Amino acid sequence: MVLGVARTTVAIELATAAVLAVRFHFGYGLGAGVALYHGVFHGISAFNNAGFGLRDDNLVGYATDPWIIVPIAVAGVLGALGFPVLLELLRSRPAVRGRARHLRPLHTRLTLVTSAILLAVGTLLTCALEWSNPGTLGPMEWGDKLLNGFFTAASARTAGFNTVGTGSMEPATLLGICVLMFIGGGSAGTPVAARSPRSRCWERRSWRRSAGTPTRTSWAAGPPQRRCVRRWPWR
C-alpha cells in the first residue's frame, strides 16, 4: 500500500512537472533550470493540493494558457480523489460471469460520481455567475471562460489556486466556493475537508429522512442506517 502510494505520487507529480516545465521553457522563455524548477514546484503543489504559486497573483497570469492550468487542474483532481480510489482504478479486475469487467467498490464509485457532479455543478455555477463580470471572466473568450470556470470549480474543492481575482467575484460565487471548500475531496486524499463521499452520505440520509423513508446510501446493500460511517470530518 505504501509503495503504491509512493509510486502513484511520484508518477503524477513527475508527469505534471514535465508538461509544465516544457511549457515554461518554450512558451515563456525561461531557462531550462528555472523552467524545471517552476514545473516541479507547481506539479508538487498541485497534486498535494497546496495551492502555492511562484507569482504574486498565483496563476492569474496563466489564465488563458491551457498548457499550464489544465495539467495543474488534473493533478489537483487526482490528488483529491484519494489514494484508495487511485490505486483501485489502476488495479485490473477479471470479468465475473458476464458482469462489468471493472466493477468497482462502493467507495470508489461514490467518490467518482460525487466528484464529477461537484465539478460539473461548480463549473456551471461559476460560468453562469461570472460570465459577464468584467473583473473575472468577462474579458475572456468563451473557451477561456469555460476553462477558467472548470479550473475554479476544481481548485475550490481542493487546491486553492486561482486564475481570476477572487476579490472581484460575485457574492453568490464566493458562497458556492465556500460550499465546495467544505466538501473537499475523497477520503485518504491530499485535501482536508468534510470529504465528498461522506457529504454524499449526509445528503442521501437527509433526503430520505425528510421524505420519511428508511435511510440507505447509493448502491448500498444491507440494513438501513448502517452504510454511512458516523464520523466527524477530522476523524
mmCIF file of the C-alpha atoms, coordinates in Angstrom:
data_MODEL
# 
_entry.id   MODEL 
# 
loop_
_atom_site.group_PDB 
_atom_site.id 
_atom_site.type_symbol 
_atom_site.label_atom_id 
_atom_site.label_alt_id 
_atom_site.label_comp_id 
_atom_site.label_asym_id 
_atom_site.label_entity_id 
_atom_site.label_seq_id 
_atom_site.pdbx_PDB_ins_code 
_atom_site.Cartn_x 
_atom_site.Cartn_y 
_atom_site.Cartn_z 
_atom_site.occupancy 
_atom_site.B_iso_or_equiv 
_atom_site.pdbx_formal_charge 
_atom_site.auth_seq_id 
_atom_site.auth_comp_id 
_atom_site.auth_asym_id 
_atom_site.auth_atom_id 
_atom_site.pdbx_PDB_model_num 
ATOM 1   C CA . MET A 1 1   ? 0.000   0.000   0.000   1.00 0.00 ? 1   MET A CA 1 
ATOM 2   C CA . VAL A 1 2   ? 2.729   2.456   0.997   1.00 0.00 ? 2   VAL A CA 1 
ATOM 3   C CA . LEU A 1 3   ? 4.781   1.575   -2.065  1.00 0.00 ? 3   LEU A CA 1 
ATOM 4   C CA . GLY A 1 4   ? 1.720   2.022   -4.276  1.00 0.00 ? 4   GLY A CA 1 
ATOM 5   C CA . VAL A 1 5   ? 1.038   5.443   -2.784  1.00 0.00 ? 5   VAL A CA 1 
ATOM 6   C CA . ALA A 1 6   ? 4.658   6.486   -3.307  1.00 0.00 ? 6   ALA A CA 1 
ATOM 7   C CA . ARG A 1 7   ? 4.730   5.283   -6.910  1.00 0.00 ? 7   ARG A CA 1 
ATOM 8   C CA . THR A 1 8   ? 1.434   6.962   -7.747  1.00 0.00 ? 8   THR A CA 1 
ATOM 9   C CA . THR A 1 9   ? 2.531   10.234  -6.176  1.00 0.00 ? 9   THR A CA 1 
ATOM 10  C CA . VAL A 1 10  ? 5.874   10.323  -7.960  1.00 0.00 ? 10  VAL A CA 1 
ATOM 11  C CA . ALA A 1 11  ? 4.367   9.345   -11.322 1.00 0.00 ? 11  ALA A CA 1 
ATOM 12  C CA . ILE A 1 12  ? 1.639   12.009  -11.274 1.00 0.00 ? 12  ILE A CA 1 
ATOM 13  C CA . GLU A 1 13  ? 3.917   14.745  -9.976  1.00 0.00 ? 13  GLU A CA 1 
ATOM 14  C CA . LEU A 1 14  ? 6.657   13.951  -12.498 1.00 0.00 ? 14  LEU A CA 1 
ATOM 15  C CA . ALA A 1 15  ? 4.195   13.878  -15.397 1.00 0.00 ? 15  ALA A CA 1 
ATOM 16  C CA . THR A 1 16  ? 2.698   17.208  -14.346 1.00 0.00 ? 16  THR A CA 1 
ATOM 17  C CA . ALA A 1 17  ? 6.115   18.748  -13.784 1.00 0.00 ? 17  ALA A CA 1 
ATOM 18  C CA . ALA A 1 18  ? 7.346   17.599  -17.206 1.00 0.00 ? 18  ALA A CA 1 
ATOM 19  C CA . VAL A 1 19  ? 4.419   19.177  -19.076 1.00 0.00 ? 19  VAL A CA 1 
ATOM 20  C CA . LEU A 1 20  ? 4.708   22.418  -17.125 1.00 0.00 ? 20  LEU A CA 1 
ATOM 21  C CA . ALA A 1 21  ? 8.490   22.621  -17.469 1.00 0.00 ? 21  ALA A CA 1 
ATOM 22  C CA . VAL A 1 22  ? 8.303   22.225  -21.249 1.00 0.00 ? 22  VAL A CA 1 
ATOM 23  C CA . ARG A 1 23  ? 5.654   24.921  -21.449 1.00 0.00 ? 23  ARG A CA 1 
ATOM 24  C CA . PHE A 1 24  ? 7.550   27.319  -19.184 1.00 0.00 ? 24  PHE A CA 1 
ATOM 25  C CA . HIS A 1 25  ? 10.701  26.826  -21.239 1.00 0.00 ? 25  HIS A CA 1 
ATOM 26  C CA . PHE A 1 26  ? 9.312   27.074  -24.764 1.00 0.00 ? 26  PHE A CA 1 
ATOM 27  C CA . GLY A 1 27  ? 6.247   29.209  -24.100 1.00 0.00 ? 27  GLY A CA 1 
ATOM 28  C CA . TYR A 1 28  ? 7.640   31.766  -21.673 1.00 0.00 ? 28  TYR A CA 1 
ATOM 29  C CA . GLY A 1 29  ? 11.335  31.740  -22.485 1.00 0.00 ? 29  GLY A CA 1 
ATOM 30  C CA . LEU A 1 30  ? 12.532  30.592  -19.072 1.00 0.00 ? 30  LEU A CA 1 
ATOM 31  C CA . GLY A 1 31  ? 15.903  28.917  -18.827 1.00 0.00 ? 31  GLY A CA 1 
ATOM 32  C CA . ALA A 1 32  ? 15.970  25.138  -18.598 1.00 0.00 ? 32  ALA A CA 1 
ATOM 33  C CA . GLY A 1 33  ? 16.822  25.128  -14.901 1.00 0.00 ? 33  GLY A CA 1 
ATOM 34  C CA . VAL A 1 34  ? 14.266  27.781  -13.966 1.00 0.00 ? 34  VAL A CA 1 
ATOM 35  C CA . ALA A 1 35  ? 11.570  26.134  -16.092 1.00 0.00 ? 35  ALA A CA 1 
ATOM 36  C CA . LEU A 1 36  ? 12.272  22.773  -14.449 1.00 0.00 ? 36  LEU A CA 1 
ATOM 37  C CA . TYR A 1 37  ? 12.080  24.363  -11.005 1.00 0.00 ? 37  TYR A CA 1 
ATOM 38  C CA . HIS A 1 38  ? 8.759   26.044  -11.826 1.00 0.00 ? 38  HIS A CA 1 
ATOM 39  C CA . GLY A 1 39  ? 7.401   22.797  -13.242 1.00 0.00 ? 39  GLY A CA 1 
ATOM 40  C CA . VAL A 1 40  ? 8.415   20.664  -10.271 1.00 0.00 ? 40  VAL A CA 1 
ATOM 41  C CA . PHE A 1 41  ? 7.179   23.252  -7.768  1.00 0.00 ? 41  PHE A CA 1 
ATOM 42  C CA . HIS A 1 42  ? 3.754   23.599  -9.355  1.00 0.00 ? 42  HIS A CA 1 
ATOM 43  C CA . GLY A 1 43  ? 3.477   19.859  -10.000 1.00 0.00 ? 43  GLY A CA 1 
ATOM 44  C CA . ILE A 1 44  ? 4.047   19.040  -6.334  1.00 0.00 ? 44  ILE A CA 1 
ATOM 45  C CA . SER A 1 45  ? 1.850   21.911  -5.184  1.00 0.00 ? 45  SER A CA 1 
ATOM 46  C CA . ALA A 1 46  ? -0.984  20.821  -7.481  1.00 0.00 ? 46  ALA A CA 1 
ATOM 47  C CA . PHE A 1 47  ? -1.088  17.119  -6.620  1.00 0.00 ? 47  PHE A CA 1 
ATOM 48  C CA . ASN A 1 48  ? -0.746  17.822  -2.907  1.00 0.00 ? 48  ASN A CA 1 
ATOM 49  C CA . ASN A 1 49  ? -3.476  20.473  -3.173  1.00 0.00 ? 49  ASN A CA 1 
ATOM 50  C CA . ALA A 1 50  ? -1.255  23.068  -1.523  1.00 0.00 ? 50  ALA A CA 1 
ATOM 51  C CA . GLY A 1 51  ? -2.258  25.947  -3.796  1.00 0.00 ? 51  GLY A CA 1 
ATOM 52  C CA . PHE A 1 52  ? 1.130   27.660  -3.658  1.00 0.00 ? 52  PHE A CA 1 
ATOM 53  C CA . GLY A 1 53  ? 2.359   29.529  -6.724  1.00 0.00 ? 53  GLY A CA 1 
ATOM 54  C CA . LEU A 1 54  ? 5.537   31.393  -7.597  1.00 0.00 ? 54  LEU A CA 1 
ATOM 55  C CA . ARG A 1 55  ? 3.808   34.577  -8.767  1.00 0.00 ? 55  ARG A CA 1 
ATOM 56  C CA . ASP A 1 56  ? 2.233   37.330  -6.705  1.00 0.00 ? 56  ASP A CA 1 
ATOM 57  C CA . ASP A 1 57  ? -1.081  36.736  -8.494  1.00 0.00 ? 57  ASP A CA 1 
ATOM 58  C CA . ASN A 1 58  ? -0.900  32.948  -8.118  1.00 0.00 ? 58  ASN A CA 1 
ATOM 59  C CA . LEU A 1 59  ? -1.933  31.684  -11.600 1.00 0.00 ? 59  LEU A CA 1 
ATOM 60  C CA . VAL A 1 60  ? -3.830  34.722  -12.894 1.00 0.00 ? 60  VAL A CA 1 
ATOM 61  C CA . GLY A 1 61  ? -1.086  35.389  -15.431 1.00 0.00 ? 61  GLY A CA 1 
ATOM 62  C CA . TYR A 1 62  ? -1.687  31.954  -16.975 1.00 0.00 ? 62  TYR A CA 1 
ATOM 63  C CA . ALA A 1 63  ? -5.494  32.190  -17.098 1.00 0.00 ? 63  ALA A CA 1 
ATOM 64  C CA . THR A 1 64  ? -5.645  31.851  -20.882 1.00 0.00 ? 64  THR A CA 1 
ATOM 65  C CA . ASP A 1 65  ? -2.946  29.180  -21.178 1.00 0.00 ? 65  ASP A CA 1 
ATOM 66  C CA . PRO A 1 66  ? -4.454  25.667  -21.110 1.00 0.00 ? 66  PRO A CA 1 
ATOM 67  C CA . TRP A 1 67  ? -0.977  24.098  -21.158 1.00 0.00 ? 67  TRP A CA 1 
ATOM 68  C CA . ILE A 1 68  ? -0.480  25.480  -17.652 1.00 0.00 ? 68  ILE A CA 1 
ATOM 69  C CA . ILE A 1 69  ? -3.852  25.355  -15.949 1.00 0.00 ? 69  ILE A CA 1 
ATOM 70  C CA . VAL A 1 70  ? -5.142  22.043  -17.347 1.00 0.00 ? 70  VAL A CA 1 
ATOM 71  C CA . PRO A 1 71  ? -2.240  19.894  -16.005 1.00 0.00 ? 71  PRO A CA 1 
ATOM 72  C CA . ILE A 1 72  ? -2.488  21.670  -12.656 1.00 0.00 ? 72  ILE A CA 1 
ATOM 73  C CA . ALA A 1 73  ? -6.250  21.120  -12.509 1.00 0.00 ? 73  ALA A CA 1 
ATOM 74  C CA . VAL A 1 74  ? -5.923  17.442  -13.465 1.00 0.00 ? 74  VAL A CA 1 
ATOM 75  C CA . ALA A 1 75  ? -3.213  16.843  -10.862 1.00 0.00 ? 75  ALA A CA 1 
ATOM 76  C CA . GLY A 1 76  ? -5.336  18.542  -8.216  1.00 0.00 ? 76  GLY A CA 1 
ATOM 77  C CA . VAL A 1 77  ? -8.402  16.472  -9.070  1.00 0.00 ? 77  VAL A CA 1 
ATOM 78  C CA . LEU A 1 78  ? -6.386  13.238  -8.993  1.00 0.00 ? 78  LEU A CA 1 
ATOM 79  C CA . GLY A 1 79  ? -4.971  14.143  -5.604  1.00 0.00 ? 79  GLY A CA 1 
ATOM 80  C CA . ALA A 1 80  ? -8.456  14.931  -4.353  1.00 0.00 ? 80  ALA A CA 1 
ATOM 81  C CA . LEU A 1 81  ? -9.824  11.514  -5.336  1.00 0.00 ? 81  LEU A CA 1 
ATOM 82  C CA . GLY A 1 82  ? -7.757  9.836   -2.654  1.00 0.00 ? 82  GLY A CA 1 
ATOM 83  C CA . PHE A 1 83  ? -5.184  7.073   -2.855  1.00 0.00 ? 83  PHE A CA 1 
ATOM 84  C CA . PRO A 1 84  ? -7.646  4.199   -2.301  1.00 0.00 ? 84  PRO A CA 1 
ATOM 85  C CA . VAL A 1 85  ? -9.567  5.318   -5.381  1.00 0.00 ? 85  VAL A CA 1 
ATOM 86  C CA . LEU A 1 86  ? -6.438  5.902   -7.467  1.00 0.00 ? 86  LEU A CA 1 
ATOM 87  C CA . LEU A 1 87  ? -4.982  2.515   -6.589  1.00 0.00 ? 87  LEU A CA 1 
ATOM 88  C CA . GLU A 1 88  ? -8.325  0.840   -7.262  1.00 0.00 ? 88  GLU A CA 1 
ATOM 89  C CA . LEU A 1 89  ? -8.523  2.464   -10.706 1.00 0.00 ? 89  LEU A CA 1 
ATOM 90  C CA . LEU A 1 90  ? -5.033  1.203   -11.507 1.00 0.00 ? 90  LEU A CA 1 
ATOM 91  C CA . ARG A 1 91  ? -5.867  -2.332  -10.400 1.00 0.00 ? 91  ARG A CA 1 
ATOM 92  C CA . SER A 1 92  ? -7.131  -4.678  -13.121 1.00 0.00 ? 92  SER A CA 1 
ATOM 93  C CA . ARG A 1 93  ? -10.157 -6.828  -12.376 1.00 0.00 ? 93  ARG A CA 1 
ATOM 94  C CA . PRO A 1 94  ? -11.138 -10.058 -14.178 1.00 0.00 ? 94  PRO A CA 1 
ATOM 95  C CA . ALA A 1 95  ? -14.625 -10.418 -15.618 1.00 0.00 ? 95  ALA A CA 1 
ATOM 96  C CA . VAL A 1 96  ? -17.038 -12.376 -13.419 1.00 0.00 ? 96  VAL A CA 1 
ATOM 97  C CA . ARG A 1 97  ? -19.971 -14.181 -15.090 1.00 0.00 ? 97  ARG A CA 1 
ATOM 98  C CA . GLY A 1 98  ? -20.586 -11.548 -17.685 1.00 0.00 ? 98  GLY A CA 1 
ATOM 99  C CA . ARG A 1 99  ? -20.626 -8.667  -15.229 1.00 0.00 ? 99  ARG A CA 1 
ATOM 100 C CA . ALA A 1 100 ? -18.699 -5.464  -15.859 1.00 0.00 ? 100 ALA A CA 1 
ATOM 101 C CA . ARG A 1 101 ? -15.004 -6.118  -16.003 1.00 0.00 ? 101 ARG A CA 1 
ATOM 102 C CA . HIS A 1 102 ? -14.142 -3.170  -13.815 1.00 0.00 ? 102 HIS A CA 1 
ATOM 103 C CA . LEU A 1 103 ? -16.897 -3.340  -11.223 1.00 0.00 ? 103 LEU A CA 1 
ATOM 104 C CA . ARG A 1 104 ? -15.605 -1.026  -8.526  1.00 0.00 ? 104 ARG A CA 1 
ATOM 105 C CA . PRO A 1 105 ? -16.263 -0.959  -4.775  1.00 0.00 ? 105 PRO A CA 1 
ATOM 106 C CA . LEU A 1 106 ? -18.917 1.342   -3.354  1.00 0.00 ? 106 LEU A CA 1 
ATOM 107 C CA . HIS A 1 107 ? -16.387 3.860   -2.046  1.00 0.00 ? 107 HIS A CA 1 
ATOM 108 C CA . THR A 1 108 ? -14.725 4.211   -5.449  1.00 0.00 ? 108 THR A CA 1 
ATOM 109 C CA . ARG A 1 109 ? -17.994 4.635   -7.324  1.00 0.00 ? 109 ARG A CA 1 
ATOM 110 C CA . LEU A 1 110 ? -19.337 7.057   -4.736  1.00 0.00 ? 110 LEU A CA 1 
ATOM 111 C CA . THR A 1 111 ? -16.192 9.194   -4.889  1.00 0.00 ? 111 THR A CA 1 
ATOM 112 C CA . LEU A 1 112 ? -16.068 9.279   -8.690  1.00 0.00 ? 112 LEU A CA 1 
ATOM 113 C CA . VAL A 1 113 ? -19.743 10.107  -9.157  1.00 0.00 ? 113 VAL A CA 1 
ATOM 114 C CA . THR A 1 114 ? -19.792 12.748  -6.424  1.00 0.00 ? 114 THR A CA 1 
ATOM 115 C CA . SER A 1 115 ? -16.601 14.362  -7.723  1.00 0.00 ? 115 SER A CA 1 
ATOM 116 C CA . ALA A 1 116 ? -17.980 14.504  -11.265 1.00 0.00 ? 116 ALA A CA 1 
ATOM 117 C CA . ILE A 1 117 ? -21.227 16.061  -10.068 1.00 0.00 ? 117 ILE A CA 1 
ATOM 118 C CA . LEU A 1 118 ? -19.435 18.665  -7.969  1.00 0.00 ? 118 LEU A CA 1 
ATOM 119 C CA . LEU A 1 119 ? -17.094 19.577  -10.821 1.00 0.00 ? 119 LEU A CA 1 
ATOM 120 C CA . ALA A 1 120 ? -19.976 19.934  -13.265 1.00 0.00 ? 120 ALA A CA 1 
ATOM 121 C CA . VAL A 1 121 ? -22.167 21.948  -10.909 1.00 0.00 ? 121 VAL A CA 1 
ATOM 122 C CA . GLY A 1 122 ? -19.257 24.125  -9.800  1.00 0.00 ? 122 GLY A CA 1 
ATOM 123 C CA . THR A 1 123 ? -18.247 24.845  -13.387 1.00 0.00 ? 123 THR A CA 1 
ATOM 124 C CA . LEU A 1 124 ? -21.784 25.750  -14.453 1.00 0.00 ? 124 LEU A CA 1 
ATOM 125 C CA . LEU A 1 125 ? -22.306 27.904  -11.368 1.00 0.00 ? 125 LEU A CA 1 
ATOM 126 C CA . THR A 1 126 ? -19.057 29.814  -11.829 1.00 0.00 ? 126 THR A CA 1 
ATOM 127 C CA . CYS A 1 127 ? -19.628 30.403  -15.526 1.00 0.00 ? 127 CYS A CA 1 
ATOM 128 C CA . ALA A 1 128 ? -23.243 31.462  -15.037 1.00 0.00 ? 128 ALA A CA 1 
ATOM 129 C CA . LEU A 1 129 ? -22.444 33.958  -12.293 1.00 0.00 ? 129 LEU A CA 1 
ATOM 130 C CA . GLU A 1 130 ? -19.149 35.317  -13.629 1.00 0.00 ? 130 GLU A CA 1 
ATOM 131 C CA . TRP A 1 131 ? -19.700 35.168  -17.406 1.00 0.00 ? 131 TRP A CA 1 
ATOM 132 C CA . SER A 1 132 ? -20.138 38.937  -17.817 1.00 0.00 ? 132 SER A CA 1 
ATOM 133 C CA . ASN A 1 133 ? -18.196 40.081  -14.750 1.00 0.00 ? 133 ASN A CA 1 
ATOM 134 C CA . PRO A 1 134 ? -15.505 42.487  -16.050 1.00 0.00 ? 134 PRO A CA 1 
ATOM 135 C CA . GLY A 1 135 ? -13.284 41.664  -13.089 1.00 0.00 ? 135 GLY A CA 1 
ATOM 136 C CA . THR A 1 136 ? -13.185 37.912  -13.675 1.00 0.00 ? 136 THR A CA 1 
ATOM 137 C CA . LEU A 1 137 ? -14.400 36.029  -16.771 1.00 0.00 ? 137 LEU A CA 1 
ATOM 138 C CA . GLY A 1 138 ? -15.921 38.960  -18.645 1.00 0.00 ? 138 GLY A CA 1 
ATOM 139 C CA . PRO A 1 139 ? -12.930 39.975  -20.833 1.00 0.00 ? 139 PRO A CA 1 
ATOM 140 C CA . MET A 1 140 ? -12.099 36.374  -21.849 1.00 0.00 ? 140 MET A CA 1 
ATOM 141 C CA . GLU A 1 141 ? -13.130 34.432  -24.937 1.00 0.00 ? 141 GLU A CA 1 
ATOM 142 C CA . TRP A 1 142 ? -15.894 31.891  -24.385 1.00 0.00 ? 142 TRP A CA 1 
ATOM 143 C CA . GLY A 1 143 ? -13.480 28.952  -24.440 1.00 0.00 ? 143 GLY A CA 1 
ATOM 144 C CA . ASP A 1 144 ? -11.278 30.566  -21.799 1.00 0.00 ? 144 ASP A CA 1 
ATOM 145 C CA . LYS A 1 145 ? -14.370 31.328  -19.727 1.00 0.00 ? 145 LYS A CA 1 
ATOM 146 C CA . LEU A 1 146 ? -15.367 27.672  -19.681 1.00 0.00 ? 146 LEU A CA 1 
ATOM 147 C CA . LEU A 1 147 ? -11.817 26.581  -18.929 1.00 0.00 ? 147 LEU A CA 1 
ATOM 148 C CA . ASN A 1 148 ? -11.435 29.014  -16.041 1.00 0.00 ? 148 ASN A CA 1 
ATOM 149 C CA . GLY A 1 149 ? -14.875 28.113  -14.736 1.00 0.00 ? 149 GLY A CA 1 
ATOM 150 C CA . PHE A 1 150 ? -13.786 24.475  -14.607 1.00 0.00 ? 150 PHE A CA 1 
ATOM 151 C CA . PHE A 1 151 ? -10.461 25.380  -13.015 1.00 0.00 ? 151 PHE A CA 1 
ATOM 152 C CA . THR A 1 152 ? -12.179 27.465  -10.346 1.00 0.00 ? 152 THR A CA 1 
ATOM 153 C CA . ALA A 1 153 ? -14.552 24.604  -9.505  1.00 0.00 ? 153 ALA A CA 1 
ATOM 154 C CA . ALA A 1 154 ? -11.726 22.056  -9.368  1.00 0.00 ? 154 ALA A CA 1 
ATOM 155 C CA . SER A 1 155 ? -9.420  24.285  -7.358  1.00 0.00 ? 155 SER A CA 1 
ATOM 156 C CA . ALA A 1 156 ? -12.067 25.449  -4.894  1.00 0.00 ? 156 ALA A CA 1 
ATOM 157 C CA . ARG A 1 157 ? -12.736 21.905  -3.697  1.00 0.00 ? 157 ARG A CA 1 
ATOM 158 C CA . THR A 1 158 ? -9.130  21.033  -3.119  1.00 0.00 ? 158 THR A CA 1 
ATOM 159 C CA . ALA A 1 159 ? -6.094  23.041  -4.143  1.00 0.00 ? 159 ALA A CA 1 
ATOM 160 C CA . GLY A 1 160 ? -6.790  26.745  -3.614  1.00 0.00 ? 160 GLY A CA 1 
ATOM 161 C CA . PHE A 1 161 ? -5.207  28.028  -6.825  1.00 0.00 ? 161 PHE A CA 1 
ATOM 162 C CA . ASN A 1 162 ? -6.879  30.909  -8.635  1.00 0.00 ? 162 ASN A CA 1 
ATOM 163 C CA . THR A 1 163 ? -6.742  32.137  -12.222 1.00 0.00 ? 163 THR A CA 1 
ATOM 164 C CA . VAL A 1 164 ? -9.126  35.056  -11.667 1.00 0.00 ? 164 VAL A CA 1 
ATOM 165 C CA . GLY A 1 165 ? -9.249  37.673  -8.941  1.00 0.00 ? 165 GLY A CA 1 
ATOM 166 C CA . THR A 1 166 ? -11.334 36.282  -6.105  1.00 0.00 ? 166 THR A CA 1 
ATOM 167 C CA . GLY A 1 167 ? -11.866 39.788  -4.754  1.00 0.00 ? 167 GLY A CA 1 
ATOM 168 C CA . SER A 1 168 ? -13.863 40.653  -7.872  1.00 0.00 ? 168 SER A CA 1 
ATOM 169 C CA . MET A 1 169 ? -16.143 37.608  -7.745  1.00 0.00 ? 169 MET A CA 1 
ATOM 170 C CA . GLU A 1 170 ? -19.863 37.846  -7.117  1.00 0.00 ? 170 GLU A CA 1 
ATOM 171 C CA . PRO A 1 171 ? -21.016 37.052  -3.547  1.00 0.00 ? 171 PRO A CA 1 
ATOM 172 C CA . ALA A 1 172 ? -23.042 34.092  -4.841  1.00 0.00 ? 172 ALA A CA 1 
ATOM 173 C CA . THR A 1 173 ? -19.917 32.659  -6.478  1.00 0.00 ? 173 THR A CA 1 
ATOM 174 C CA . LEU A 1 174 ? -17.951 33.007  -3.255  1.00 0.00 ? 174 LEU A CA 1 
ATOM 175 C CA . LEU A 1 175 ? -20.731 31.225  -1.381  1.00 0.00 ? 175 LEU A CA 1 
ATOM 176 C CA . GLY A 1 176 ? -20.604 28.361  -3.872  1.00 0.00 ? 176 GLY A CA 1 
ATOM 177 C CA . ILE A 1 177 ? -16.824 28.191  -3.495  1.00 0.00 ? 177 ILE A CA 1 
ATOM 178 C CA . CYS A 1 178 ? -17.206 28.004  0.287   1.00 0.00 ? 178 CYS A CA 1 
ATOM 179 C CA . VAL A 1 179 ? -19.563 25.047  -0.107  1.00 0.00 ? 179 VAL A CA 1 
ATOM 180 C CA . LEU A 1 180 ? -17.097 23.283  -2.412  1.00 0.00 ? 180 LEU A CA 1 
ATOM 181 C CA . MET A 1 181 ? -14.275 24.029  0.031   1.00 0.00 ? 181 MET A CA 1 
ATOM 182 C CA . PHE A 1 182 ? -16.247 22.468  2.870   1.00 0.00 ? 182 PHE A CA 1 
ATOM 183 C CA . ILE A 1 183 ? -16.977 19.300  0.893   1.00 0.00 ? 183 ILE A CA 1 
ATOM 184 C CA . GLY A 1 184 ? -13.425 18.943  -0.392  1.00 0.00 ? 184 GLY A CA 1 
ATOM 185 C CA . GLY A 1 185 ? -12.127 15.723  -1.905  1.00 0.00 ? 185 GLY A CA 1 
ATOM 186 C CA . GLY A 1 186 ? -12.136 11.996  -1.285  1.00 0.00 ? 186 GLY A CA 1 
ATOM 187 C CA . SER A 1 187 ? -11.100 10.059  1.797   1.00 0.00 ? 187 SER A CA 1 
ATOM 188 C CA . ALA A 1 188 ? -7.372  9.415   2.233   1.00 0.00 ? 188 ALA A CA 1 
ATOM 189 C CA . GLY A 1 189 ? -6.645  12.122  -0.333  1.00 0.00 ? 189 GLY A CA 1 
ATOM 190 C CA . THR A 1 190 ? -4.436  15.178  -0.184  1.00 0.00 ? 190 THR A CA 1 
ATOM 191 C CA . PRO A 1 191 ? -7.122  17.805  0.651   1.00 0.00 ? 191 PRO A CA 1 
ATOM 192 C CA . VAL A 1 192 ? -8.564  18.392  4.117   1.00 0.00 ? 192 VAL A CA 1 
ATOM 193 C CA . ALA A 1 193 ? -12.347 18.884  4.353   1.00 0.00 ? 193 ALA A CA 1 
ATOM 194 C CA . ALA A 1 194 ? -15.570 17.015  5.075   1.00 0.00 ? 194 ALA A CA 1 
ATOM 195 C CA . ARG A 1 195 ? -14.801 14.600  2.172   1.00 0.00 ? 195 ARG A CA 1 
ATOM 196 C CA . SER A 1 196 ? -17.064 14.142  -0.829  1.00 0.00 ? 196 SER A CA 1 
ATOM 197 C CA . PRO A 1 197 ? -18.162 10.512  -0.106  1.00 0.00 ? 197 PRO A CA 1 
ATOM 198 C CA . ARG A 1 198 ? -19.191 11.453  3.420   1.00 0.00 ? 198 ARG A CA 1 
ATOM 199 C CA . SER A 1 199 ? -21.007 14.546  2.172   1.00 0.00 ? 199 SER A CA 1 
ATOM 200 C CA . ARG A 1 200 ? -22.859 12.358  -0.310  1.00 0.00 ? 200 ARG A CA 1 
ATOM 201 C CA . CYS A 1 201 ? -23.853 10.043  2.541   1.00 0.00 ? 201 CYS A CA 1 
ATOM 202 C CA . TRP A 1 202 ? -25.102 13.005  4.562   1.00 0.00 ? 202 TRP A CA 1 
ATOM 203 C CA . GLU A 1 203 ? -27.101 14.258  1.587   1.00 0.00 ? 203 GLU A CA 1 
ATOM 204 C CA . ARG A 1 204 ? -28.706 10.873  0.992   1.00 0.00 ? 204 ARG A CA 1 
ATOM 205 C CA . ARG A 1 205 ? -29.549 10.391  4.650   1.00 0.00 ? 205 ARG A CA 1 
ATOM 206 C CA . SER A 1 206 ? -31.046 13.876  4.972   1.00 0.00 ? 206 SER A CA 1 
ATOM 207 C CA . TRP A 1 207 ? -33.091 13.486  1.792   1.00 0.00 ? 207 TRP A CA 1 
ATOM 208 C CA . ARG A 1 208 ? -34.525 10.116  2.795   1.00 0.00 ? 208 ARG A CA 1 
ATOM 209 C CA . ARG A 1 209 ? -35.263 11.211  6.338   1.00 0.00 ? 209 ARG A CA 1 
ATOM 210 C CA . SER A 1 210 ? -37.106 14.296  5.097   1.00 0.00 ? 210 SER A CA 1 
ATOM 211 C CA . ALA A 1 211 ? -39.140 12.015  2.817   1.00 0.00 ? 211 ALA A CA 1 
ATOM 212 C CA . GLY A 1 212 ? -39.918 9.660   5.698   1.00 0.00 ? 212 GLY A CA 1 
ATOM 213 C CA . THR A 1 213 ? -38.217 6.647   4.107   1.00 0.00 ? 213 THR A CA 1 
ATOM 214 C CA . PRO A 1 214 ? -35.532 4.363   5.584   1.00 0.00 ? 214 PRO A CA 1 
ATOM 215 C CA . THR A 1 215 ? -32.060 5.743   5.120   1.00 0.00 ? 215 THR A CA 1 
ATOM 216 C CA . ARG A 1 216 ? -29.780 3.940   2.709   1.00 0.00 ? 216 ARG A CA 1 
ATOM 217 C CA . THR A 1 217 ? -26.875 5.233   0.665   1.00 0.00 ? 217 THR A CA 1 
ATOM 218 C CA . SER A 1 218 ? -26.391 4.919   -3.091  1.00 0.00 ? 218 SER A CA 1 
ATOM 219 C CA . TRP A 1 219 ? -25.622 1.403   -4.347  1.00 0.00 ? 219 TRP A CA 1 
ATOM 220 C CA . ALA A 1 220 ? -25.741 0.170   -0.758  1.00 0.00 ? 220 ALA A CA 1 
ATOM 221 C CA . ALA A 1 221 ? -26.829 -3.297  0.229   1.00 0.00 ? 221 ALA A CA 1 
ATOM 222 C CA . GLY A 1 222 ? -27.602 -4.208  3.794   1.00 0.00 ? 222 GLY A CA 1 
ATOM 223 C CA . PRO A 1 223 ? -29.653 -2.972  6.736   1.00 0.00 ? 223 PRO A CA 1 
ATOM 224 C CA . PRO A 1 224 ? -30.673 0.697   6.653   1.00 0.00 ? 224 PRO A CA 1 
ATOM 225 C CA . GLN A 1 225 ? -28.801 3.181   8.858   1.00 0.00 ? 225 GLN A CA 1 
ATOM 226 C CA . ARG A 1 226 ? -25.577 1.150   8.727   1.00 0.00 ? 226 ARG A CA 1 
ATOM 227 C CA . ARG A 1 227 ? -23.933 2.114   5.461   1.00 0.00 ? 227 ARG A CA 1 
ATOM 228 C CA . CYS A 1 228 ? -22.768 5.637   6.356   1.00 0.00 ? 228 CYS A CA 1 
ATOM 229 C CA . VAL A 1 229 ? -19.956 5.883   8.863   1.00 0.00 ? 229 VAL A CA 1 
ATOM 230 C CA . ARG A 1 230 ? -20.876 8.411   11.517  1.00 0.00 ? 230 ARG A CA 1 
ATOM 231 C CA . ARG A 1 231 ? -17.658 10.316  11.978  1.00 0.00 ? 231 ARG A CA 1 
ATOM 232 C CA . TRP A 1 232 ? -16.717 13.923  12.126  1.00 0.00 ? 232 TRP A CA 1 
ATOM 233 C CA . PRO A 1 233 ? -14.589 15.311  9.245   1.00 0.00 ? 233 PRO A CA 1 
ATOM 234 C CA . TRP A 1 234 ? -11.409 15.416  11.304  1.00 0.00 ? 234 TRP A CA 1 
ATOM 235 C CA . ARG A 1 235 ? -11.572 11.772  12.393  1.00 0.00 ? 235 ARG A CA 1 
# 
